[in-house]
Amino acid sequence: MIYSIETQRSIKKMNDNIVLYTINCPICNRIKQMLDAKKIQYTLCSDEEKMISLGIDVLPVLSINGALLQAKAAIEYINKYEA
C-alpha cells in the first residue's frame, strides 16, 4: 500500500517510542514542558537502575526508538518536531 507523505509522517510519529529519562532536574523539567507543549507522546522514566543499565550517566536523556539523545540534541529534536 502506498501512503501520502503526510500519512507516512503520521504513522512514523505514532510508532515513535519516546522515553524521557529524568530525575526532575531543571533541564529535565524544561524538556518535559517542551514535549508537552508540542503534544509529543512520551513516557517518563526515573528508574535509576534502568538508566545505569543503558549506560546513561548524564541527565536528561530522551530516547527515540532506542536512540539516546542528551539534552542539547533532545531540544533540537523537539524544536524540529512537526505535529
C-alpha positions as CSV (number, residue, x, y, z in Angstrom):
1,M,0.0,0.0,0.0
2,I,1.3,3.5,-0.8
3,Y,0.7,6.3,1.7
4,S,1.0,10.1,1.2
5,I,3.9,11.8,2.7
6,E,1.6,13.3,5.4
7,T,0.3,9.8,6.3
8,Q,3.8,8.4,6.4
9,R,4.8,11.1,8.8
10,S,1.8,10.5,11.0
11,I,2.5,6.7,11.0
12,K,6.1,7.3,11.9
13,K,5.2,9.6,14.8
14,M,2.5,7.2,16.1
15,N,5.1,4.5,16.1
16,D,7.9,6.5,17.8
17,N,8.8,5.1,21.2
18,I,9.9,8.2,23.2
19,V,11.1,7.9,26.7
20,L,12.3,10.8,28.9
21,Y,14.8,9.7,31.4
22,T,14.8,12.2,34.2
23,I,15.4,12.9,37.9
24,N,13.3,16.1,37.7
25,C,16.2,18.5,37.5
26,P,15.5,21.9,36.0
27,I,16.7,20.9,32.5
28,C,14.7,17.7,32.7
29,N,11.6,19.7,33.6
30,R,12.2,22.1,30.7
31,I,12.4,19.3,28.2
32,K,9.2,17.8,29.7
33,Q,7.5,21.2,29.2
34,M,8.7,21.3,25.6
35,L,7.4,17.8,24.9
36,D,4.0,18.7,26.4
37,A,3.8,22.0,24.5
38,K,4.3,20.1,21.2
39,K,1.9,17.4,22.3
40,I,4.6,14.8,21.8
41,Q,3.6,11.5,23.4
42,Y,6.3,10.1,25.7
43,T,6.9,8.0,28.8
44,L,8.7,9.3,31.9
45,C,11.3,7.0,33.5
46,S,13.1,7.8,36.7
47,D,14.3,4.3,37.4
48,E,18.0,4.8,38.1
49,E,18.8,1.1,37.7
50,K,17.3,1.2,34.2
51,M,19.3,4.3,33.4
52,I,22.5,2.7,34.6
53,S,21.8,-0.5,32.6
54,L,21.5,1.7,29.5
55,G,24.8,3.5,30.2
56,I,23.1,6.8,31.0
57,D,25.3,8.8,33.3
58,V,24.2,12.4,32.4
59,L,20.5,13.5,32.5
60,P,18.2,14.3,31.0
61,V,18.2,11.8,28.1
62,L,15.5,11.5,25.5
63,S,15.2,8.0,23.9
64,I,13.7,7.9,20.5
65,N,13.2,4.4,19.2
66,G,16.2,3.4,21.3
67,A,18.5,6.2,20.2
68,L,19.7,8.2,23.2
69,L,19.8,12.0,23.0
70,Q,21.4,14.1,25.6
71,A,19.8,17.5,26.5
72,K,21.1,19.6,23.6
73,A,20.2,17.0,20.9
74,A,16.8,16.4,22.6
75,I,16.0,20.1,22.5
76,E,17.0,20.2,18.8
77,Y,14.7,17.2,18.1
78,I,11.8,18.7,19.9
79,N,12.2,22.1,18.2
80,K,12.3,20.4,14.7
81,Y,9.3,18.1,15.5
82,E,6.3,18.7,13.4
83,A,2.9,17.5,14.7
